[in-house]
Amino acid sequence: MNAKNSVKAKILKAVAKSAVKIDANSTSCIILWQPKAPASLKKFSKVDNDK
C-alpha cells in the first residue's frame, strides 16, 4: 500500500466512524410514528379485531 492509499484509507475510516456515531445516537420519526390503517383494509385481516 502506498502513501496515497494509506491516507485515503485513514480518511474513509474517519468518515465511516463519524457517520456510525451520528446514526447510533439519533432516532428516526419512522420508528416513533405509524399511520393508522384505513378501515377498508380490515377485510384483508386474518385476525378477528371486532372487540
C-alpha positions in Angstrom: 0.0 0.0 0.0 1.5 3.3 -1.0 1.2 6.6 0.9 -1.8 7.9 -1.2 -3.9 4.7 -0.4 -2.9 4.9 3.2 -4.2 8.5 3.5 -7.4 7.6 1.7 -7.9 4.7 4.0 -7.5 6.8 7.1 -9.9 9.5 5.7 -12.5 6.8 4.8 -12.2 5.2 8.2 -12.7 8.6 10.0 -15.7 9.4 7.8 -17.3 6.0 8.4 -16.7 6.2 12.1 -18.3 9.6 12.5 -21.3 8.5 10.3 -21.8 5.5 12.6 -21.6 7.6 15.7 -24.2 10.1 14.3 -26.6 7.3 13.2 -26.2 5.4 16.5 -27.1 8.5 18.6 -30.1 9.6 16.6 -33.7 8.3 16.2 -36.0 8.4 13.3 -39.6 9.6 13.2 -40.4 6.5 11.2 -39.7 4.4 14.3 -41.9 6.5 16.5 -44.9 7.1 14.2 -47.1 4.5 12.5 -50.0 5.8 10.4 -53.5 4.4 11.2 -54.7 1.9 8.7 -57.8 2.8 6.7 -61.0 0.9 7.8 -61.3 -0.6 4.2 -58.2 -2.7 4.9 -59.9 -4.6 7.7 -61.5 -7.0 5.3 -58.0 -8.3 4.4 -57.1 -9.1 8.0 -56.7 -12.8 9.1 -57.2 -11.7 12.8 -60.6 -11.0 14.2 -60.4 -7.4 15.6 -64.1 -6.8 16.3 -63.5 -6.4 20.1 
